[in-house]
């Protein structure tokens, strides 16, 4: 029996077990993937829930060292979708049987923004006769703002911790009040206590990041008892400060594999949470998003943003799908899923089973 098999058979794992799993390769990695696939089949099944992704705005008040839409990047053309555009995309999602939306935006904290999101939530509920679900991913906001959005019917919120290690967090963000690890954590706590299905995630393969950091991230997610996770490889962007470290990174292939291993391990650790298969994986390999589904993810986020703004929502370089129409994107996904014996869940919210069980 290999040591990987014995780790995979344990009911509780240590940090050093996790590090060993994160480092495994070849046949051992396949064992990890197979175990994760089995766990997913048992606890989630082969249904994949959809979130129609709407990238509302790339305006951002933050200056994260890795992100292409950071405030200081003057090369990015800023946009803010009109409410009409958002509702048109929502209507498209509804017509296509996409049961839920994910509305993402750069981080803007203002009354204008709070009201804009509130109005969009109301509009989405209205045009879909209360049927479309809503995940928000609009950064750090006040508890009051989160509450206002929750009360209007947004029921899931994704806020990536980016790294659970405050030291690493401080290396990839400016050290100032606007980029505070503890504040981000407090936001996650607010979201959870308000009743949101709460999701977080990290970037994988960041400069300065160690296997221990990633193992810590997994333990953090378990400890925080998250309901959902969206995580993917770090991809460099030439107009960001972290680009200077591009020669210190793992190869794209290794970042890809490591991301898949993170997903597989998280599925084994947290059997019934929602795990998204993220676009960043697909940026490395066209089949990446399907591979993530095979090794444990159960959520896909087809981009339904209007084509005109897609290229400007450029968090990293070579973002895929910026030229697809929403119809093309959906068709590609459904064919891809069929080829790996999975199926799209149509007209379903696809809420986190983990969350629903806690509420019982
Ligand atoms: N590579 C990968 N992911 C990135 N994000 C931002 N910039 C990058 C990048 N260069 C992710 C962050 C953020 C989310 C919106 O996108 O995790 O939370």
Boltz pocket constraint, residues with backbone or C-beta under 6 A from the ligand:
constraints:
  - pocket:
      binder: B
      contacts: [[A, 66], [A, 67], [A, 68], [A, 160], [A, 162], [A, 201], [A, 202], [A, 203], [A, 232], [A, 233], [A, 234], [A, 235], [A, 236], [A, 237], [A, 280], [A, 315], [A, 316]]
      max_distance: 6.0
